[in-house]
Amino acid sequence: MIIEHVKGSDIPAEWAKKLDLDIEADVIYTVDIDVEEEMPPEEMFREDFIREMEIRDRQYQEGKGTLCATKEESDAFFREAWGE
């Protein structure tokens, strides 16, 4: 995925840090994003997302968990978990 005309101030600081780049706030950039086939390491997930997954895992193992019945339910669940 390529995103053109991204203002430097809109690029997350952690991206610049990870890539060791000096992003200027008033410069326009093109961002090329590659999709990873593997799940990212757990440390890249937000802590509240990890806690929620651990709670849901326990509930599921105890027979109390709920599964998403539709794609819409699944999408809504992950949007909420990711804070979108």
Kinemage of the C-alpha trace (Angstrom):
@kinemage 1
@onewidth
@group {chain A} dominant
@subgroup {mainchain}
@vectorlist {calphas} color= white
{ca met a 1} P 0.000 0.000 0.000
{ca ile a 2} L 1.379 3.402 -0.930
{ca ile a 3} L 0.117 6.562 0.735
{ca glu a 4} L 1.166 9.738 -1.004
{ca his a 5} L 1.220 13.315 0.273
{ca val a 6} L 1.662 12.514 3.968
{ca lys a 7} L 2.685 15.544 5.996
{ca gly a 8} L 5.698 14.852 8.200
{ca ser a 9} L 3.773 15.944 11.287
{ca asp a 10} L 1.256 13.137 10.578
{ca ile a 11} L 3.884 10.388 10.594
{ca pro a 12} L 4.036 8.629 13.986
{ca ala a 13} L 7.198 9.466 15.900
{ca glu a 14} L 7.785 5.781 16.674
{ca trp a 15} L 7.971 5.040 12.913
{ca ala a 16} L 10.658 7.661 12.440
{ca lys a 17} L 12.533 6.369 15.478
{ca lys a 18} L 12.301 2.755 14.337
{ca leu a 19} L 13.531 3.665 10.855
{ca asp a 20} L 16.173 6.031 12.246
{ca leu a 21} L 14.838 8.910 10.129
{ca asp a 22} L 14.770 12.643 10.748
{ca ile a 23} L 11.194 13.495 9.736
{ca glu a 24} L 10.529 17.182 9.157
{ca ala a 25} L 7.022 18.275 10.196
{ca asp a 26} L 6.354 20.537 7.199
{ca val a 27} L 7.725 18.204 4.485
{ca ile a 28} L 5.391 15.986 2.412
{ca tyr a 29} L 6.336 12.274 2.197
{ca thr a 30} L 5.199 9.118 0.404
{ca val a 31} L 4.735 6.144 2.714
{ca asp a 32} L 5.060 2.605 1.343
{ca ile a 33} L 3.600 0.003 3.708
{ca asp a 34} L 4.231 -3.725 3.250
{ca val a 35} L 1.835 -6.206 4.828
{ca glu a 36} L 3.509 -8.762 7.072
{ca glu a 37} L 2.381 -12.344 6.738
{ca glu a 38} L 3.236 -13.185 10.352
{ca met a 39} L 1.760 -11.799 13.536
{ca pro a 40} L 3.953 -9.080 15.009
{ca pro a 41} L 5.702 -9.845 18.293
{ca glu a 42} L 3.530 -9.469 21.373
{ca glu a 43} L 5.507 -6.453 22.604
{ca met a 44} L 4.197 -4.459 19.626
{ca phe a 45} L 0.586 -4.788 20.814
{ca arg a 46} L -0.943 -2.283 23.225
{ca glu a 47} L -1.015 -3.568 26.806
{ca asp a 48} L -4.795 -3.173 27.148
{ca phe a 49} L -5.275 -5.284 23.988
{ca ile a 50} L -3.064 -8.041 25.447
{ca arg a 51} L -4.947 -7.936 28.779
{ca glu a 52} L -8.285 -8.188 26.965
{ca met a 53} L -7.065 -11.183 24.945
{ca glu a 54} L -5.833 -12.920 28.113
{ca ile a 55} L -9.219 -12.359 29.802
{ca arg a 56} L -11.085 -13.670 26.750
{ca asp a 57} L -8.778 -16.711 26.558
{ca arg a 58} L -9.522 -17.554 30.202
{ca gln a 59} L -13.256 -17.060 29.689
{ca tyr a 60} L -13.203 -19.258 26.589
{ca gln a 61} L -11.324 -22.018 28.424
{ca glu a 62} L -13.922 -21.837 31.211
{ca gly a 63} L -16.742 -22.114 28.669
{ca lys a 64} L -17.805 -18.510 29.278
{ca gly a 65} L -16.284 -16.895 26.224
{ca thr a 66} L -18.149 -15.501 23.301
{ca leu a 67} L -17.149 -15.951 19.701
{ca cys a 68} L -17.953 -13.466 16.976
{ca ala a 69} L -20.707 -14.944 14.833
{ca thr a 70} L -20.210 -12.676 11.843
{ca lys a 71} L -17.398 -10.811 10.086
{ca glu a 72} L -19.020 -7.533 11.185
{ca glu a 73} L -18.879 -8.614 14.849
{ca ser a 74} L -15.261 -9.675 14.435
{ca asp a 75} L -14.314 -6.385 12.738
{ca ala a 76} L -16.086 -4.370 15.456
{ca phe a 77} L -14.336 -6.356 18.188
{ca phe a 78} L -10.872 -5.732 16.753
{ca arg a 79} L -11.571 -2.044 16.042
{ca glu a 80} L -12.513 -1.625 19.702
{ca ala a 81} L -9.558 -3.684 20.932
{ca trp a 82} L -7.139 -1.670 18.795
{ca gly a 83} L -8.682 1.629 19.912
{ca glu a 84} L -9.853 2.673 16.463
